């Protein structure tokens, strides 16, 4: 049964993440800023268990809430955070 298990929960996986990076670049994000976004989501994107890899809705919500609550700990304005959230949700 393990061979046929499929995680039907929507998530941003490695393939979608490449698209997220491209979209953020098209929105004016510099490469070092895109790398910082990846650092924030890295734990969710590269989880050890295959069934949990990728960024799901709850993980987006939590990271975006953290970013909004801790504006001094990253280089993103409220507008950039909204862009990050919009782009991530586009690929769920």
MOFENBEL-V938716 format. One record per backbone hydrogen bond with DSSP energy under -0.5 kcal/mol. CO is the residue of the C=O (numbers start at 0). NH is the residue of the N-H. If there is no record, write none. Layout:
# MOFENBEL-V938716
CO;NH  CO;NH
This chain:
# MOFENBEL-V938716
0;3  1;4  5;7  9;56  10;12  11;54  12;16  13;17  14;18  15;19  16;20  17;21  18;22  19;23  20;24  21;25  22;26  23;28  24;27  29;33  30;34  31;35  32;36  33;37  34;38  35;39  36;40  37;41  40;43  40;44  41;45  43;46  43;53  48;51  48;52  49;52  53;55  54;11  55;59  56;60  57;61  58;62  59;63  60;64  61;65  62;66  63;67  64;68  65;69  69;72  70;73  76;80  77;81  78;82  79;83  80;84  81;85  82;86  83;87  84;88  85;89  86;90  87;90  88;91
